[in-house]
C-alpha cells in the first residue's frame, strides 16, 4: 500500500493581531502552528487536515470571542452552520475542512490585515513508494480578491502548449 503526503507551508507568518480566536483555533487544527515572535507560522508535515474534531466548548468560546463581520465570514459562517446541524449534547464535533475552508479563512485574514498583501501555500506531493501519481507539487496565491494556484502538472501543460507539443496533429507534420 502506498501512502501519499502533501507537506504544506503557509508564508509569510500571520501576525497574531490579524487572526481571530476562531480562525486560530480552526487553522491550528488543520495545520501545525508555531509562534515565531513575528507571527504564526502554519505548516503541515503530511498534508493539511481534511477533517478535524474540536471539542464543542472551545469552539463555541472562540466563536463568541471573534467578531463576525464580512471579513471574518468564512470561519464564523462555517462554524455556525456546522453547530446548527449537530446535536447540542455532542462534545466532540467532526468538521470537514477541505481545501477551500482553510483557503477562505486565510483570504479573510489577508483582507483585514494592515501588513499582509497576500499569503502563499506551497505543497509538495510525495509518496512512500515510487508511483507516477505520487510526486509533484502545487503553489497557491491568496490575495484579498482571489485564490489562484497551479500544480506542477498545470505548469507542464503550460510548457507543452508553449512548445506546441499539446497538439496531436503536430506530431504528424
Backbone torsions as a table, in degrees:
resi	resn	phi	psi	omega
1	UNK	NA	135.9	-179.7
2	UNK	-99.0	133.4	174.8
3	UNK	-100.1	136.2	-179.4
4	UNK	-109.5	140.5	-178.4
5	UNK	-131.5	150.9	174.8
6	UNK	-140.3	71.6	177.0
7	UNK	-52.7	136.1	-172.9
8	UNK	-136.0	140.6	178.0
9	UNK	-127.5	133.2	175.4
10	UNK	-102.7	126.8	179.4
11	UNK	-136.9	150.5	-5.9
12	UNK	-75.4	-179.1	176.5
13	UNK	-60.7	146.3	-179.3
14	UNK	-90.2	120.2	177.2
15	UNK	-57.8	135.0	-177.6
16	UNK	-56.0	-37.5	-178.6
17	UNK	-66.9	-17.6	-176.5
18	UNK	-90.5	-5.0	-172.3
19	UNK	-118.1	133.9	178.8
20	UNK	-78.6	160.3	176.6
21	UNK	-56.5	-37.9	180.0
22	UNK	-67.6	-45.6	178.4
23	UNK	-60.3	-42.6	-179.7
24	UNK	-63.4	-44.0	179.8
25	UNK	-60.7	-49.2	-179.1
26	UNK	-63.4	-49.3	-177.7
27	UNK	-64.4	-31.8	179.6
28	UNK	-76.2	-12.7	171.0
29	UNK	-89.5	-27.9	-179.6
30	UNK	-82.0	-36.6	-178.2
31	UNK	-125.5	165.6	162.9
32	UNK	-76.0	153.3	179.7
33	UNK	-137.1	137.3	174.6
34	UNK	-126.6	134.0	173.0
35	UNK	-87.3	111.1	-175.6
36	UNK	-96.7	9.9	-178.4
37	UNK	90.9	-47.1	177.5
38	UNK	-89.6	-4.0	179.7
39	UNK	155.1	-176.4	-178.8
40	UNK	-94.4	125.7	179.0
41	UNK	-101.1	117.3	179.7
42	UNK	-102.9	134.5	179.8
43	UNK	-156.8	165.0	175.6
44	UNK	-148.5	129.5	-177.3
45	UNK	-71.2	-40.7	-175.5
46	UNK	-103.2	-19.5	-179.6
47	UNK	138.4	148.3	178.7
48	UNK	-56.4	141.9	179.7
49	UNK	-64.1	140.2	175.0
50	UNK	-92.9	-21.4	177.4
51	UNK	-142.7	143.6	177.1
52	UNK	-131.1	160.0	-177.7
53	UNK	-130.0	69.3	177.7
54	UNK	-75.8	155.5	173.2
55	UNK	-75.1	145.8	-175.6
56	UNK	-61.0	-45.7	-174.7
57	UNK	-59.9	-50.5	178.0
58	UNK	-64.7	-32.4	178.2
59	UNK	-66.0	-46.0	178.0
60	UNK	-66.1	-37.1	178.7
61	UNK	-65.8	-43.2	178.9
62	UNK	-65.1	-38.3	176.8
63	UNK	-63.0	-43.7	-179.3
64	UNK	-65.5	-29.7	-179.5
65	UNK	-86.0	-5.9	-175.1
66	UNK	-107.3	122.0	177.7
67	UNK	-63.6	137.1	179.3
68	UNK	-100.6	109.3	177.9
69	UNK	-131.4	178.9	177.3
70	UNK	-61.6	-28.6	-178.5
71	UNK	-92.6	5.0	172.4
72	UNK	-122.6	11.2	-171.7
73	UNK	-61.9	-35.5	-174.8
74	UNK	-59.2	-52.0	-177.9
75	UNK	-68.9	-50.5	-176.4
76	UNK	-63.0	-48.9	-179.1
77	UNK	-61.4	-41.1	179.2
78	UNK	-60.9	-49.1	-176.8
79	UNK	-68.1	-43.2	178.8
80	UNK	-58.7	-45.6	179.6
81	UNK	-61.6	-42.4	-179.6
82	UNK	-68.2	-43.2	-179.4
83	UNK	-64.1	-33.9	178.6
84	UNK	-64.6	-26.3	-177.1
85	UNK	-93.0	-9.2	-173.8
86	UNK	-107.9	134.7	178.8
87	UNK	-54.0	142.2	-176.1
88	UNK	-61.6	-23.2	-178.5
89	UNK	-88.3	-0.6	175.0
90	UNK	-71.8	119.4	-179.0
91	UNK	-80.9	-47.4	178.6
92	UNK	-101.8	136.2	-174.3
93	UNK	-121.3	130.0	175.5
94	UNK	-89.8	126.7	178.8
95	UNK	-121.8	129.9	173.5
96	UNK	-80.8	111.6	-177.1
97	UNK	-119.8	50.8	179.6
98	UNK	-59.9	177.4	-171.4
99	UNK	-40.9	-50.7	-171.9
100	UNK	-67.1	-23.8	178.5
101	UNK	-65.1	-54.4	-177.5
102	UNK	-69.7	-33.0	178.0
103	UNK	-66.2	-40.3	178.4
104	UNK	-67.2	-38.2	176.5
105	UNK	-62.4	-46.8	178.8
106	UNK	-62.4	-36.1	177.8
107	UNK	-64.2	-41.3	176.2
108	UNK	-60.0	-41.3	179.3
109	UNK	-62.1	-45.0	179.3
110	UNK	-63.8	-39.5	179.1
111	UNK	-58.7	-39.8	-177.0
112	UNK	-84.2	-24.5	-170.0
113	UNK	-65.7	141.4	174.4
114	UNK	-87.8	-16.0	-176.1
115	UNK	-115.5	-24.2	-178.8
116	UNK	-92.2	128.5	172.5
117	UNK	-97.0	-20.7	-179.6
118	UNK	-166.0	165.8	164.5
119	UNK	-133.1	157.1	176.8
120	UNK	-122.2	151.2	170.9
121	UNK	-122.6	120.9	178.9
122	UNK	-118.5	127.1	-178.3
123	UNK	-125.0	145.1	168.4
124	UNK	-109.7	149.0	177.5
125	UNK	-110.2	120.1	-180.0
126	UNK	-133.8	167.3	179.9
127	UNK	-143.5	158.0	-179.1
128	UNK	-75.6	-13.4	176.1
129	UNK	-132.3	152.7	177.9
130	UNK	-68.7	106.1	-179.6
131	UNK	-130.5	142.1	-179.4
132	UNK	-63.8	-24.9	-178.5
133	UNK	-97.2	8.3	-172.5
134	UNK	-105.4	8.7	-175.3
135	UNK	-136.9	148.1	179.6
136	UNK	147.3	-148.6	-179.9
137	UNK	-176.3	-176.4	-178.3
138	UNK	-158.2	146.7	173.1
139	UNK	-128.6	137.5	-179.5
140	UNK	-127.2	133.5	174.7
141	UNK	-109.5	127.0	-178.8
142	UNK	-118.2	116.4	179.2
143	UNK	-118.6	174.3	177.5
144	UNK	-58.7	-26.8	-174.4
145	UNK	-111.2	-11.5	-173.6
146	UNK	-151.4	153.3	169.7
147	UNK	-126.8	113.0	-177.9
148	UNK	-130.1	150.1	179.8
149	UNK	-157.5	162.8	175.5
150	UNK	-142.9	142.2	173.3
151	UNK	-93.9	169.0	175.7
152	UNK	-64.0	-31.2	175.2
153	UNK	-63.8	-39.6	176.3
154	UNK	-60.9	-41.7	-179.3
155	UNK	-65.1	-42.1	177.8
156	UNK	-62.8	-41.5	176.2
157	UNK	-60.7	-39.9	176.0
158	UNK	-61.6	-44.5	178.9
159	UNK	-61.4	-43.2	179.0
160	UNK	-62.8	-40.6	178.7
161	UNK	-66.5	-42.7	179.2
162	UNK	-62.3	-34.7	179.4
163	UNK	-87.8	2.6	-179.3
164	UNK	59.4	32.4	178.5
165	UNK	-98.9	1.6	179.0
166	UNK	-90.1	-3.7	-179.3
167	UNK	-95.8	111.2	-177.5
168	UNK	-60.7	-27.2	179.4
169	UNK	-73.5	-18.9	-179.4
170	UNK	-67.5	-27.7	179.3
171	UNK	-70.0	-30.5	-177.8
172	UNK	-75.0	-21.8	-175.5
173	UNK	-77.7	NA	NA
